[in-house]
């Protein structure tokens, strides 16, 4: 493979990884739809964490414009500049991809309704299936192995590429994605307990339920938040308000890749009576996010996190931990605490570039560090969290 081919492939994988985080796990920030809270306030006394390895907005725009003038792809040119800059979370989306990005913030996506991971043995395993989706209706379940997509082996493909193919991005659908991929066929080569078969599905437009609520042993309320899409914060607040008096809350943020910052702040407000949630900087300008007044400040709360807890979910975790409102159980979170803002390019594509970083109320940086739980637990985190809630008086 030539050097130029290697670069193009690396850029493709990089964009694919970013898009998979957006569409498969609904990773985004409020800035993606210009809904990042603009509340100003004093930052902690610690100096702002410097923004490093970020792409220059003007340079990206110039590269895109020059490419268009020469009859080349503005999106590809912009992506190359972002790739060279080392901006870890910077990404460029063409017009169609960015529309999918925006729709994902409403909890909608195109696909077959399953999520997957790479096992220790190198296999692609289904981890979750959305009820009522194409995969669920076909009887595909968690634990099934995906061996092929449209007759092509996935053994050496990153899971990000596998998820992109399931959405309809790339080969097999003539480059279709988003609304244009709805109704297109995809054949999955599957394996379960040694039995192999092929399942033919059609991609659909699906919506995700970001919040699920149930009661666990001992009477505590478990609120599982899968992503901070529109309306998530209000659903968390309603769940807390409706909880029986004295019942503790287990707030499960494991595998939550983030979402709208405004929704994360709203969810945090369910457990606080106003006050600081986080500070952040936008190109050196210090700002702050505050909780709404009137939250439940008495009910015991345990937050469960893991390495898949990212971005806005880390903001919630850090706020409740620093404010002394919760005990955090699990493993260190991912460490995605940067702020991205969109910039429209001449061809209608959008570059999202890193412009700052979040900090917890105590001034701790999240980016590259994550949030360390009060009680670090690997397997059995939920059971340990329930035990902690019992000790706090939140379960029978």
Secondary structure, 3 states (H helix, E strand, C coil): CCHHHHHHHHHHHHHHHHHHHHHCCCCCCHHHHCCCCCCCCCCCCCCCCCCCCCCCHHHHHHHHHHHHHCCCCHHHHHHHHHHHHCCCCCEEECHHHHHHHHHHCCCEEEECCEEEEECCCCCEEEEEECCCCHHHHCCCCCCCEEEEECCEECCCCCHHHHHHHHHCCCCCCCCCCHHHHCCCEEEEEEEECCEEEEEEEECEEEECCCEEEEECCCCCEEEEECCECCCHHHHHHHHHHHCCCCCCEEEECCCCCCECHHHHHHHHHHHCCCCEEEEEEECCEEEEEECCCCCCCCCCEEEEECCCCCCHHHHHHHHHHHCCCCEEEECCCCCCCEEEEEEECCCCCEEEEEEEEEEECCCCECCCCCCCCCEECCCCHHHHHHHHHHHHCCCC
